[in-house]
Amino acid sequence: MKRLTPDQIKPGRSYRLMPRYSYIPGLRLIRRVEVIDNGNVVVLVNGKEVRMPVRDFAALAVEEVE
């Protein structure tokens, strides 16, 4: 499955994420990028802000969703 590149990740958009290694086959998450700040994306997970490098987020993202 093709992964997105860091330049394809944009704030305000949602992405389907597929972890490379998962104990649950077919696990797919959807996360909305709130902002990109100093090379990090900010997403909300269970109401809490989580920051991670854009390149790491892009490595998990497989497609943009509406």
C-alpha positions in Angstrom: 0.0 0.0 0.0 1.4 3.4 -1.0 2.2 5.9 1.8 1.9 9.6 1.5 4.9 12.0 1.5 5.4 14.7 4.1 4.6 17.5 1.6 1.2 15.9 1.0 0.1 16.3 4.6 -1.9 19.5 5.1 -3.6 21.0 8.2 -7.3 20.7 8.4 -7.5 17.5 6.5 -8.1 13.9 7.7 -6.0 10.9 6.8 -6.4 7.2 7.0 -3.5 5.7 8.9 -2.3 2.2 8.7 0.4 1.2 11.2 3.2 -0.8 9.7 3.0 -3.4 12.5 -0.2 -4.0 14.2 -1.5 -6.8 16.4 -4.9 -6.3 14.9 -5.0 -7.2 11.2 -6.6 -4.5 9.1 -6.5 -1.9 11.8 -7.0 1.5 10.2 -7.3 4.8 12.0 -8.5 8.2 10.8 -6.9 11.3 12.2 -7.4 15.0 11.4 -4.3 17.2 11.3 -5.2 20.2 13.4 -2.0 22.2 12.7 1.6 21.7 11.5 4.0 23.4 13.9 7.8 23.4 13.6 7.8 20.2 11.5 5.3 18.4 13.8 1.7 17.6 13.1 -0.8 18.1 15.9 -3.7 15.6 16.1 -6.3 14.9 18.7 -6.4 11.5 20.3 -9.2 10.9 22.8 -9.4 14.7 23.3 -5.7 15.2 23.9 -3.2 16.8 21.6 -0.5 14.5 20.3 2.5 15.8 18.4 4.7 13.8 16.0 7.1 14.6 13.2 5.4 15.2 9.8 7.6 12.5 8.2 6.5 9.9 10.8 2.8 10.8 10.3 3.2 10.6 6.5 4.8 7.1 6.9 1.6 5.9 8.5 -0.8 7.8 6.2 -2.2 5.9 3.2 -4.9 8.3 1.9 -6.7 11.5 2.5 -10.4 11.1 3.5 -13.3 13.5 3.3 
